[in-house]
């Protein structure tokens, strides 16, 4: 399939959480500012893959992503609205390269979801599965780990 190259910044959900914790205790890391990076990502548009699989926006409202990592509650997972994934202007891709090199394990090898304009927590590393569903994912980390207030 055709691959595209997009420039996208990734900002962690935990950015400036230390300051939020001064107002009200949150879950997750007590990070200051600076958990952000920018790179060129190369991969296949998710909308092209979903269309090739016969998905249309009448069949679901969300796309679920699940990583291969084994965490205490669930494998890491999250979801985004299907309409975001299906719009080619959003450049949602399944990236296999970062800065023109194959992804390293630290950056999500072999495949990572890149969703320009979304926080890093939605850009699942070590992607294992994609599912279209009527509701948002039920994954523990989507509902509990990345909610601040």
N, C-alpha and C positions, 0 to 999 in steps of 0.2 A: 504494500500500500504506500501511497505517497507520504513522505515524511516532511514535516515543516520544522523550522527553527524559530523559536520565540525567545525574546528577552523577558525575563520575569524575576521580580524580587520575591523573596520568601521572608515573611516576618513571623516569628514565633508568637503563638497565643500568650506566652508567658512574658512577653516584653513588658517591662515596667511593673510587673506583678508585685515587686517589693513595695512600691508606692501604693498600690491598691491594698496590700495587706496592712498598711498603716491606717486605712479607713475601715476595712473589715476583712477578716481572715478569709483567704481563698485556699483552694486546693492547688497542688502542683508546685513547681519550682519557684523559689523566691528570687527571681531574676530582676536585674536592673534593666537599663536600656541597652541596646546593641545586639540583640538576638535577631539579626537580619542579614540577608545575603542576596546577591544578585548574580545571575548567570544566564548564559544562552543554553536553552534546552532544546533537544531535537527528538522528535517522535511522531507518532501517528495521531491524527485528530480522533478523539474519542467518538465524536459524532459519526465519523466514517465507519468506525468499527461497529457501533450500535446499529447504524443503518444496514450494514452488511449482514448483521444478525437478524434483521427484520424488525427491529424495535421502532416504534413510532410513539409520539407523545400521548396517544390515547390509551396506551397499555400500562402506563405508570406515571408516577409523579416525582420519583426520586431515583437516583443512582447510588447504590451502596458500593463502597470499596472496602476490602479487607486485606490487611497485610499478612505476611507469613510469620511475623514475630509472635512468640508465645509469651504473653503477659499474664499476671495473676488472675485477672477477671475474664478476659476474652483475648483473642488476637486483636491487634489495633484495628479499628474500623471507624468509618464515618460515612456521611452521605451529603449529596448536593441535589438541588432541584434538577429534574430531568431536562427542563427547558434550558437551563444553563449549559448542560452537557451537549445538547442537540444543536445549539446555535454555533455555527462555524466561526462567527465573529469573535467568540470568547476564547478561541485558541486553547481549549482544554485538550491536553495531549497526554498520551502514555509515553513518557520520555524514556529513552534508552541511552541518551548521551547528555552530557553536561559539558559545556565549553568545548564541544567537538571531540570529546573523549568518552569512551564507554563509561557508564556510571560505575562508581566505586561502591563497595558495600556500605560505606558511611553515608552515601547519598542515595541509596535505594536500589542498588543492583539486584535483579536485572531490569526491573521496570518500576517507575514511579509515576504517580499521577501529578500533573502540573496544572493548576487552575489559576491563571493570572487574575489578580484582584481579590483573591481569597487568602485567608491566613494559612500559615504553614500546616496547621493541624489537619486541614482538609486534603493536603497533598501527600497521600499515603505512600510510604516507602515499601519496598519488597512486595509489591502488589501480587496477591494470590488469586483474588476473585473480584468480579464485578457483577452486580445484580440489579435489575430494574424492579422496583416495588411501588406499591401504592402509598406506603407510609415511609417516614424517615427511618433510618436504621435504629435498631434497638440496642446497638452496641454500647457497652458500659462506658467506654472512653468518649464516645460522642456526647453522651448525656451528662457524665459526671466529671471527667478529667479536664475537659476544656471549657467548662462553664465557669465564669468568674463570679459574677454576682447573681 
